[in-house]
Amino acid sequence: MKAARRAHVLLPQQLVVEIDAIVGPRRRSAFLVETARAEIRRRTLLQFLESDDPAWTDKEHPELAKGPAAWVRKLRQEGQKRSATIERHSRKQNARTGKKK
């Protein structure tokens, strides 16, 4: 763990008992850190989802400037070209070794 800061936190006794039953008393702090981080991520995501802010800007993803359909089409074409090249290479290799598909 990076630099840590001690914080005095009061927890209900029953909650401490439940935490200890899950992780043990020696892992209590790590459990609370992990739980707090997960909750911060969850709340941050909820805030974003409730906001009007875009997920990204055109500047961050210029490949989508012509729209997502054009981007997907380009990816598929690149994949087809790669597949064709692999197929040609495979046929040449099989012709050299006398193997049939």
N, C-alpha and C positions, 0 to 999 in steps of 0.2 A: 504494500500500500504506500502511496506517496505520502507527503506530509499530512499528518493528522492533527486534529485539534480536539481536545477533550471537551465534551459538552455534558452538562448536568441535565439529564432528562428523567422526569418522573413517569413511571409506567404503573398501571394498576397491577397489583400483586398477581391476580389471576392471569393476566397477559404474560407476565414474566414466567409463570409456571408453564403456560402453554408453549411459549417459545423454547424454554429449556427442554420440554418434552420432545420437541421436534429436532433441535440442533444441539442441545446440551449447554450448560452454563458457560463453558469456555469458548463457544462459538456464537454467543449472543450478540456481540458487537458486529461481527461480520454479517450475521443475519439481518440485523437492523440496517446496516449500510446497504446491503443488497436490496432489501425491501424498500428503503427510501429511494434508491436510484430507480427502481422499477416504477415506483409511484410518480416520481418526477418525470420520467419518460412518458408515462401514460397521460399525465396532466398536460404536459407540453404538447403531445399529439392532439389531445382533445381541444386545447386552445387553438391550435393551428386549424383543425377541422372546422371549428366554429367561426373562424375568421374568414374574411374575404380575400386574404392574400393568396396569390397563385402559388402552385406547387413549385414552379420554376419559371424563369424568364427565357425569352428567345435568345438572349445573350448567353445564358448558361447552356443552352442546347440548340446550337445553330443547325444541327442536322434535322431538326423538326420544323425548320422555317417554312418548308413547302407543305407542311402538314404531316401528320403521322402515317397516313395511308401511303404517301410517296416514300417515306422512310422505310416502311415495312416492305414495300415493293422492291426497293433498292436492295435491302437485306436478302430478300428471297432470290433476286437475280444473282447476287454475289454467291449465295449458297449453291445455286444451280450451276454456275460457272465452276465453282470448286468441285462439285460432284462430278461434272463432266471431265475435268482435268484428272481427277482421281481414277475415274473409270478408264480413260485413255491410257493412263500410266499402268493400270492393272492389266489391261488387254495386252499392252506391249510386253510387260513382264511375263505374262502367261505364254505369249507367243514365243519368247526367248527360251522359256523353260519347257515348253511343250505341254503345259497344263491347260486343261479345259475348264470352263466355269461350271 
